[in-house]
Amino acid sequence: MENLHDRRKIYEKLQLIENEIKQNPFEQFRDWFIEATENPSVSESNAMAVSTIEDDCCPRTRMVLLKSYSHEGFVFYTNYNSRKGKSIEKTHKACLHFFWPSLERQIIIKADLERIAENLSDGYFHSRPKGSQLGALVSPQSEIIPNREFLEDKLLNLEQEFENKEIPRPKNWGGYVAKPYEIEFWQGRPNRLHDRIIYTLGETDWEVSRLAP
């Protein structure tokens, strides 16, 4: 077994102090997201982990891409019949996680999820490259398939079928909006005394607290 005990990183780039943060977590997210997007060391600032709870009560995590955000919530797209889709349909909850190691930052979001309007899913689907549209039709996401050729053959057939035609959005494919009720901002600091600021949704507004690292 490889010993990793001596692999250590000193976190000392930035800080997260109460008198410098926004009182609204969506505005704080916007500021951090813009900084990550503009930083050349961050290759995909909108990459996020989505964790859901499956039937065996074990969380399952996968990476997806954030496609939009507003004061309502965070939007991503998936196959509703996928493992994540089925879990979301049962619990209507998920945890989103952004990690930007070069900035020594994390954001953890606990949220209630609901499907976005079908016309919004239609609009985004038809804005995607044709290959991505066909991919959504080709893949029975999360199901067992016999081999790689199964997908490639199906793609070839669909390319021929929809040559010079508009590709319809599959009804089992679309967007979710994650409406947060808790958002934690984590900033690495020296001596493992990291800054952790958490926003919790109260009855009328967001409550802001500091957590011990």
Salt bridges, closest charged atoms under 4 A:
GLU2 OE2 - ARG7 NH2 3.06
GLU18 OE2 - ARG210 NE 2.67
ASP31 OD2 - LYS22 NZ 2.61
ASP31 OD1 - ARG30 NH2 3.23
GLU35 OE1 - ARG105 NH1 3.08
GLU54 OE1 - ARG83 NH2 2.65
ASP55 OD1 - LYS90 NZ 2.84
GLU72 OE2 - LYS179 NZ 3.49
GLU89 OE2 - ARG115 NE 3.17
GLU104 OE2 - LYS9 NZ 3.50
ASP112 OD1 - LYS93 NZ 2.56
GLU114 OE2 - LYS179 NZ 3.07
GLU118 OE1 - ARG169 NH2 3.80
GLU118 OE1 - LYS171 NZ 3.66
ASP122 OD1 - ARG169 NE 2.50
GLU152 OE2 - ARG148 NE 3.17
GLU166 OE2 - HIS126 NE2 3.98
GLU184 OE2 - ARG196 NE 2.61
ASP195 OD2 - ARG189 NH1 2.64
ASP195 OD1 - ARG210 NH1 2.86
